[in-house]
Amino acid sequence: MTSLSERNMVIALVNDAVVAGARQERACQLIDLSERTLQRWKNDQASEIADRRTERVQTPRNQLSPLERQQVLAIANSAEFGHLPPSQIVPRLADQGIYVASESTFYRVLKAENMLQYRGAEKPRKPRSKPRALQATRPNQLFSWDITYLPTEVKGVYFYLYMFLDIFSRKVVGWQVFENESSALAGEVMKDICARENIRPNQVILHSDNGSPMKGATMLATLQMLGVIPSFSRPAVSNDNPYAESFFKTMKYRPAYPNHPFKDLLAARAWVTTFMHWYNEEHRHSAIQFVTPAQRHAGLDVELLGRREELYAASKAKNPNRWSGATRNWTRTAIVHLNPDNITKESFNQTEVYQELKMAA
């Protein structure tokens, strides 16, 4: 329930934005407020009514008494029933000719006392938080890696493509196709990458999902030896590792992707070699202003995008009637984010709201 003082502050901020030239609809969108709600608040303000909703709290007539609640807790924590959930307790009490409360009441009372936990021998589910927000401002700073299946002529048998991607440049800095999944094999690929890219200790963060090759003891020991910092997604949340997933989709939805399984390991490696050359050296990537990953990784995109900007400016000066506004934006993408933190409405304070409204004006 929004207090009267908070309502008046929001109304004043929106009015200031409107007076400055902003549209009321846009101002309300910035603070996630309905125009209809703003109108009702103004009407209530004019009639000096703070809030028409009742604050009276009704007490159910069939509410358990304190003694009955204690009886429910005593039964649920007794030696006979302490290891059982309410769905098992209530029928057993009924077989003994005892009725204390319904299953839902047992659950509600236990939840209110913070006792509604795992009552069996299985391990409770671990809380999982979003991976920390990461960002890259240059190559060889933030890598993402994953493994995907490549089909063979034997049903149920696959080759495994190990892929390591530089998130800033989108260049595949290392890859290999093996016949099995192994943290030891992944560690060998990472050693080769660090040698070729001259990776120093504590220079690179390597992000991956929670697969066994990613969290295997051999792989983790190799990363520690190389000074590479590991980062992991949440279990079963593919969105936490989006760059690797996007790369695999690009690869498998290419028209040149084979329609038939790979005959042997050599054939699989040959096709992946061809694809990787196309992806790194020829493919203009949309997320990095349509330069190739190899160009961006080498820093050549700065000059290339500058020449494009000059070309468009000269073309507009030569024939300005062809442009109704600004020319195409060829600005270089300076920062690439991985799992960024979202700014929610609750994180906004009044100063930030005011700044947003001023910008809208």
PyMOL commands that set and color helices and strands:
alter all, ss='L'
color gray80, all
select helices_A, chain A and resi 4-19+24-30+35-46+66-76+86-95+103-112+183-196+212-215+217-226+238-240+242-252+265-282+286-288+293-297+301-318+320-322+345-347+350-360
alter helices_A, ss='H'
color red, helices_A
select strands_A, chain A and resi 134-136+142-151+158-166+172-178+205-208+229-232+336-338
alter strands_A, ss='S'
color yellow, strands_A
deselect
rebuild
show_as cartoon
